[in-house]
């Protein structure tokens, strides 16, 4: 009787993970929150949480961007370069147009259009021309980085005060970044209602079967890349607000962080499995790992090594939990 009960509980948990593949990531997130609180109690305060969200909101956006292409079995190694390009385009335009309220909004709009255009280029190259995604987007990342360096050869151009003060400020006594998270949630809900996520997962699960069933596979994959460009542009706006400056290489390390966040969140790089919620959790895991490495007093020369090792352990833990439950 006890054996049947344990087996039933195990199968129930396995079904839950099958339905919500980010559950192991949530467990890892809870453990990291507890560890951060143990080593630095103030890290659980409202101000510290606000700072964490402000710093890693860009990575959260970039992880979402990567998720939409990974769902369809593709990958985008240019998301960091798109972020850098949009960052410098927005900074240069705001500087040239005066940095007032309307000009800041206009520059942000142009930045979003730039991200969409980059996503469309990637989609056409990968889906329409049928080039390997990993090679094609690596090539476009070099191209976008070159454009970013052409627009702003040297880092350091400051953002207008109206921009970074808004990003770091409050509206109705609520930090702006939490309003941004709320708008992001509404946007993701709206995208779910379009059924595009379901179509991307269908293509990622079996592209040939999706094509034979009448789905426009090429168009769906292009839409995934366009969405990726959109969220990469939004990530660039977050980076610009957080750093208050332009840097043509600011997104360099963030590409692989975005891939790691997607995998941590339970998505399969082969496609057909994944959620944006999981990727958000994965991005927060990376942020909390970086914070924990600092709180435990790791020497600066060892921090990158320890961060990489901790992310690897988190990935292994997620895979281990998934396999144990699936047995």
C-alpha positions as CSV (number, residue, x, y, z in Angstrom):
1,X,0.0,0.0,0.0
2,X,2.9,2.3,1.0
3,X,4.7,1.4,-2.3
4,X,1.6,2.2,-4.3
5,X,1.2,5.5,-2.6
6,X,4.9,6.5,-3.2
7,X,4.6,5.4,-6.8
8,X,1.5,7.5,-7.2
9,X,3.2,10.5,-5.7
10,X,6.2,10.1,-8.0
11,X,4.1,9.7,-11.1
12,X,2.1,12.8,-10.1
13,X,5.3,14.9,-9.7
14,X,6.6,13.5,-13.0
15,X,3.4,14.6,-14.7
16,X,3.7,18.1,-13.1
17,X,7.3,18.4,-14.4
18,X,6.1,17.2,-17.8
19,X,3.5,19.9,-17.8
20,X,5.7,22.6,-16.1
21,X,9.3,21.8,-17.0
22,X,10.6,24.8,-15.0
23,X,9.7,23.3,-11.6
24,X,13.3,22.0,-11.0
25,X,14.5,25.5,-11.7
26,X,12.0,27.0,-9.2
27,X,13.4,24.6,-6.6
28,X,16.9,25.8,-7.4
29,X,15.7,29.4,-7.3
30,X,14.2,28.9,-3.8
31,X,17.5,27.4,-2.6
32,X,19.5,30.3,-3.9
33,X,17.2,32.8,-2.3
34,X,17.7,31.0,1.0
35,X,21.5,31.0,0.6
36,X,21.6,34.6,-0.4
37,X,19.6,35.5,2.7
38,X,21.9,33.3,4.9
39,X,25.1,35.0,3.8
40,X,23.6,38.5,3.4
41,X,20.3,39.0,5.3
42,X,19.8,42.5,3.7
43,X,19.7,40.8,0.2
44,X,16.0,39.9,1.0
45,X,15.0,43.5,1.6
46,X,12.8,45.5,-0.8
47,X,15.7,47.7,-1.9
48,X,18.0,44.8,-2.6
49,X,15.2,43.0,-4.6
50,X,14.6,46.2,-6.6
51,X,18.3,46.4,-7.4
52,X,18.4,42.8,-8.4
53,X,15.5,43.2,-10.8
54,X,16.9,46.4,-12.2
55,X,20.3,44.8,-12.9
56,X,19.0,41.6,-14.4
57,X,15.8,42.7,-16.1
58,X,17.9,43.0,-19.3
59,X,19.0,39.3,-19.0
60,X,15.4,38.3,-18.3
61,X,14.3,40.1,-21.5
62,X,17.2,38.4,-23.4
63,X,16.3,35.0,-22.1
64,X,12.7,35.5,-23.3
65,X,14.1,36.5,-26.7
66,X,16.2,33.4,-26.9
67,X,13.3,31.2,-25.8
68,X,11.1,32.0,-28.8
69,X,13.7,30.8,-31.3
70,X,14.7,27.8,-29.2
71,X,11.1,26.7,-29.1
72,X,11.2,26.2,-32.8
73,X,14.5,24.3,-32.6
74,X,16.6,27.2,-33.6
75,X,19.1,29.4,-31.7
76,X,20.3,33.0,-31.9
77,X,23.9,33.8,-31.2
78,X,23.4,37.4,-32.2
79,X,21.1,38.5,-29.4
80,X,23.9,40.2,-27.5
81,X,25.1,42.0,-30.6
82,X,21.5,43.2,-31.3
83,X,21.4,44.5,-27.7
84,X,24.6,46.3,-28.2
85,X,23.5,47.8,-31.6
86,X,20.2,49.0,-30.2
87,X,22.0,50.4,-27.1
88,X,24.3,52.6,-29.2
89,X,21.6,53.6,-31.7
90,X,19.4,54.9,-28.8
91,X,22.2,56.7,-27.1
92,X,23.4,58.4,-30.2
93,X,19.9,59.5,-31.3
94,X,19.1,60.8,-27.8
95,X,22.3,62.8,-27.8
96,X,21.7,64.2,-31.3
97,X,18.0,65.0,-30.7
98,X,18.6,66.8,-27.4
99,X,17.5,64.3,-24.7
100,X,14.1,65.8,-24.0
101,X,11.0,63.7,-23.1
102,X,9.6,63.3,-26.6
103,X,13.0,62.8,-28.2
104,X,13.8,60.1,-25.7
105,X,10.6,58.2,-26.6
106,X,11.3,58.7,-30.3
107,X,14.8,57.3,-29.9
108,X,13.5,54.3,-28.0
109,X,11.0,53.7,-30.8
110,X,13.7,53.7,-33.4
111,X,15.7,51.3,-31.2
112,X,12.8,48.9,-31.1
113,X,12.5,49.1,-34.9
114,X,16.2,48.4,-35.1
115,X,15.8,45.2,-33.0
116,X,12.8,44.1,-35.1
117,X,14.8,44.6,-38.3
118,X,17.7,42.6,-37.0
119,X,15.4,39.8,-36.0
120,X,13.8,39.8,-39.5
121,X,17.3,39.6,-41.0
122,X,18.1,36.6,-38.9
123,X,14.8,35.0,-39.7
124,X,15.2,35.4,-43.4
125,X,18.8,34.1,-43.3
126,X,18.0,31.0,-41.2
127,X,14.4,30.1,-42.2
128,X,14.0,31.4,-45.7
129,X,17.6,30.7,-47.0
130,X,17.8,27.5,-44.8
131,X,21.2,28.2,-43.4
132,X,22.3,26.5,-40.1
133,X,21.1,28.7,-37.3
134,X,24.2,28.5,-35.1
135,X,26.5,29.5,-38.0
136,X,24.2,32.1,-39.6
137,X,23.5,33.9,-36.4
138,X,27.1,33.8,-35.4
139,X,27.9,35.6,-38.7
140,X,25.1,38.1,-38.2
141,X,26.4,38.8,-34.7
142,X,29.7,39.9,-36.1
143,X,27.8,42.0,-38.6
144,X,25.7,43.7,-36.0
145,X,28.7,44.2,-33.8
146,X,30.5,46.0,-36.7
147,X,27.4,48.2,-37.1
148,X,27.4,49.0,-33.4
149,X,31.1,50.0,-33.5
150,X,30.4,52.2,-36.6
151,X,27.6,54.0,-34.8
152,X,29.6,54.5,-31.6
153,X,33.3,53.5,-31.9
154,X,34.1,54.3,-28.2
155,X,32.1,53.4,-25.2
156,X,31.1,56.0,-22.6
157,X,28.6,58.4,-24.2
158,X,26.1,59.2,-21.4
159,X,22.4,58.7,-21.5
160,X,20.2,61.8,-20.9
161,X,19.2,62.2,-17.2
162,X,15.5,62.0,-18.2
163,X,16.1,58.4,-19.3
164,X,18.1,56.9,-16.5
165,X,16.3,58.8,-13.8
166,X,13.0,57.3,-15.1
167,X,14.5,53.8,-15.2
168,X,15.9,54.1,-11.6
169,X,13.0,56.1,-10.3
170,X,9.5,55.5,-9.0
171,X,5.9,56.0,-10.3
172,X,3.2,56.3,-7.6
173,X,5.9,55.2,-5.1
174,X,6.5,52.0,-6.9
175,X,9.9,51.4,-8.6
176,X,9.8,51.8,-12.3
177,X,11.3,48.4,-12.9
178,X,8.3,46.7,-11.3
179,X,6.0,48.6,-13.6
180,X,8.2,47.3,-16.5
181,X,7.8,43.7,-15.2
182,X,4.0,44.2,-15.0
183,X,3.9,45.4,-18.6
184,X,6.2,42.5,-19.6
185,X,3.8,40.0,-18.0
186,X,0.8,41.6,-20.0
187,X,2.8,41.4,-23.2
188,X,3.6,37.7,-22.6
189,X,0.0,36.9,-21.9
190,X,-1.0,38.7,-25.1
191,X,1.5,36.6,-27.1
192,X,0.2,33.4,-25.5
193,X,-3.3,34.3,-26.7
194,X,-2.0,34.6,-30.3
195,X,-1.2,30.9,-30.3
196,X,2.3,31.7,-31.8
197,X,3.9,29.9,-28.8
198,X,2.0,26.7,-29.7
199,X,3.0,27.0,-33.3
200,X,6.6,27.5,-32.5
201,X,6.6,24.4,-30.2
202,X,4.9,22.4,-32.9
203,X,7.6,23.3,-35.4
204,X,10.3,22.6,-32.9
205,X,8.8,19.2,-32.0
206,X,8.5,18.0,-35.6
207,X,9.1,20.5,-38.4
208,X,8.4,18.0,-41.2
209,X,5.1,16.9,-39.6
210,X,4.1,20.6,-39.0
211,X,4.8,21.3,-42.7
212,X,2.8,18.3,-43.8
213,X,-0.1,19.3,-41.6
214,X,-0.3,22.6,-43.5
215,X,1.5,25.0,-41.1
216,X,3.6,27.8,-42.7
217,X,6.9,26.6,-41.0
218,X,9.1,29.2,-42.6
219,X,6.8,32.1,-41.6
220,X,6.5,30.7,-38.1
221,X,10.3,30.5,-37.7
222,X,10.7,34.0,-39.0
223,X,8.2,35.3,-36.5
224,X,10.2,33.6,-33.7
225,X,13.3,35.5,-34.8
226,X,11.4,38.8,-35.1
227,X,10.1,38.3,-31.5
228,X,13.6,37.6,-30.5
229,X,14.8,40.9,-32.0
230,X,11.9,42.7,-30.2
231,X,12.9,41.4,-26.8
232,X,16.6,42.0,-27.5
233,X,15.7,45.6,-28.2
234,X,13.7,45.9,-24.9
235,X,16.7,44.3,-23.1
236,X,18.9,47.0,-24.7
237,X,16.6,49.7,-23.2
238,X,17.0,48.1,-19.8
239,X,20.8,48.0,-20.1
240,X,20.8,51.7,-21.2
241,X,18.7,52.7,-18.2
242,X,20.8,50.6,-15.8
243,X,24.3,51.7,-17.1
244,X,23.2,55.2,-18.2
245,X,25.7,55.0,-21.1
246,X,26.3,53.5,-24.5
247,X,28.8,50.7,-25.2
248,X,29.0,48.9,-28.6
249,X,30.2,45.7,-26.8
250,X,27.9,45.7,-23.8
251,X,26.0,42.6,-24.9
252,X,29.0,40.4,-25.6
253,X,28.8,38.1,-22.6
254,X,25.0,38.2,-22.4
255,X,24.4,35.9,-25.4
256,X,25.6,32.7,-23.7
257,X,24.0,33.8,-20.4
258,X,20.7,33.9,-22.3
259,X,21.2,30.4,-23.6
260,X,22.1,29.2,-20.1
261,X,19.0,30.8,-18.7
262,X,16.8,29.1,-21.3
263,X,18.3,25.7,-20.5
264,X,18.1,26.3,-16.7
265,X,14.4,27.0,-17.2
266,X,13.7,23.6,-18.7
267,X,13.7,24.4,-22.4
268,X,15.2,21.8,-24.8
269,X,17.7,23.3,-27.3
270,X,16.4,20.7,-29.8
271,X,13.1,22.5,-29.7
272,X,9.5,21.5,-29.0
273,X,9.8,22.1,-25.2
274,X,10.1,25.2,-23.2
275,X,8.3,28.2,-21.5
276,X,9.1,31.8,-21.1
277,X,8.4,31.5,-17.4
278,X,11.1,29.0,-17.1
279,X,13.6,31.2,-18.9
280,X,12.7,34.1,-16.5
281,X,13.4,31.8,-13.6
282,X,16.7,30.8,-15.3
283,X,17.7,34.4,-15.6
284,X,17.0,35.0,-11.9
285,X,19.0,31.9,-11.0
286,X,22.0,33.4,-12.8
287,X,21.5,36.7,-11.1
288,X,21.3,35.1,-7.7
289,X,24.4,33.0,-8.4
290,X,26.4,36.1,-9.2
291,X,25.1,37.8,-6.1
292,X,25.9,34.8,-3.9
293,X,29.5,34.6,-5.3
294,X,29.9,38.2,-4.2
295,X,28.3,37.7,-0.8
296,X,30.5,34.8,0.2
297,X,33.6,37.0,-0.3
298,X,35.0,35.2,-3.4
299,X,38.3,37.0,-4.5
300,X,37.8,39.0,-7.7
301,X,40.2,36.9,-9.7
302,X,38.2,33.7,-8.9
303,X,34.7,35.1,-9.3
304,X,34.3,34.1,-13.0
305,X,35.5,30.6,-12.3
306,X,33.2,30.2,-9.4
307,X,30.2,31.7,-11.2
308,X,30.7,29.3,-14.1
309,X,31.1,26.3,-11.8
310,X,27.9,27.3,-9.9
311,X,25.9,27.7,-13.1
312,X,27.1,24.2,-14.3
313,X,26.1,22.7,-11.0
314,X,22.7,24.3,-11.2
315,X,22.3,22.9,-14.8
316,X,23.3,19.4,-13.6
317,X,20.9,19.6,-10.6
318,X,18.0,20.5,-12.9
319,X,18.8,17.6,-15.3
320,X,19.3,15.2,-12.3
321,X,15.9,16.1,-10.8
322,X,14.2,15.7,-14.2
323,X,15.7,12.3,-14.8
324,X,15.0,11.0,-11.3
325,X,11.4,12.0,-11.5
326,X,11.1,10.5,-15.0
327,X,12.3,7.1,-13.9
